[in-house]
Amino acid sequence: MAMAANEIEALIKAALPDAAVKIDDLAGDGDHYAATVVSETFRGLSRVRQHQIVYAALRGRMGGELHALALQTSAPT
């Protein structure tokens, strides 16, 4: 079962309330997305740790309901 972009955004914002989140459906199939997440929480953290935080926010849906998610994360400039 596919996930809607607004569901992905809501899960990320629930975990990172200050985040600016942009979700793009790459294939139009609800399974392949790109997400850009900008949050102060990421400041000083490695890119790997930033991605781990986003994956944790998705509460186990990665690899199931959500097949692929290309992530770009950063702290605000």
C-alpha positions as CSV (number, residue, x, y, z in Angstrom):
1,M,0.0,0.0,0.0
2,A,1.4,3.4,-1.0
3,M,1.7,6.5,1.3
4,A,0.4,9.9,0.4
5,A,2.9,12.8,0.4
6,N,0.9,14.6,3.1
7,E,1.2,11.6,5.4
8,I,5.0,11.6,5.1
9,E,5.1,15.3,5.8
10,A,2.8,14.9,8.8
11,L,4.9,12.2,10.3
12,I,8.1,14.2,9.9
13,K,6.6,17.4,11.3
14,A,5.2,15.5,14.3
15,A,8.8,14.5,15.2
16,L,10.4,17.7,14.1
17,P,7.8,20.5,14.6
18,D,10.2,23.3,13.4
19,A,11.0,21.5,10.2
20,A,10.4,22.9,6.7
21,V,9.4,19.8,4.7
22,K,9.1,19.5,0.9
23,I,7.9,16.1,-0.5
24,D,8.1,15.3,-4.2
25,D,6.5,12.2,-5.7
26,L,9.2,11.1,-8.1
27,A,7.3,8.5,-10.1
28,G,3.7,9.5,-9.6
29,D,3.0,6.1,-7.9
30,G,2.9,7.0,-4.3
31,D,5.9,4.7,-3.6
32,H,9.0,6.8,-4.7
33,Y,9.5,10.1,-3.0
34,A,12.2,12.7,-2.5
35,A,12.1,14.7,0.7
36,T,13.9,17.9,1.7
37,V,13.9,18.5,5.4
38,V,15.4,21.5,7.1
39,S,15.4,21.6,10.9
40,E,17.4,23.3,13.6
41,T,17.5,19.8,15.3
42,F,20.0,18.8,12.6
43,R,22.6,21.5,13.5
44,G,25.9,19.9,14.3
45,L,24.8,16.3,13.5
46,S,26.2,14.1,10.8
47,R,24.2,13.5,7.6
48,V,23.8,9.9,8.7
49,R,22.3,10.9,12.1
50,Q,20.0,13.5,10.4
51,H,18.7,10.7,8.1
52,Q,18.2,8.4,11.0
53,I,16.1,11.0,12.8
54,V,13.9,11.3,9.7
55,Y,13.6,7.5,9.2
56,A,12.6,7.2,12.9
57,A,9.9,9.8,12.4
58,L,8.4,7.5,9.7
59,R,7.7,4.9,12.4
60,G,8.7,1.7,10.5
61,R,6.9,2.6,7.3
62,M,10.1,2.7,5.3
63,G,10.5,-0.4,3.2
64,G,6.8,-1.3,3.6
65,E,4.2,1.4,2.9
66,L,7.0,3.7,1.7
67,H,9.2,1.9,-0.8
68,A,11.8,4.6,-1.6
69,L,12.7,8.0,-0.1
70,A,15.6,10.1,-1.3
71,L,16.5,12.4,1.5
72,Q,18.2,15.8,1.6
73,T,18.5,17.1,5.2
74,S,20.2,20.2,6.6
75,A,20.0,22.8,9.4
76,P,18.7,26.3,8.4
77,T,21.3,28.6,7.0
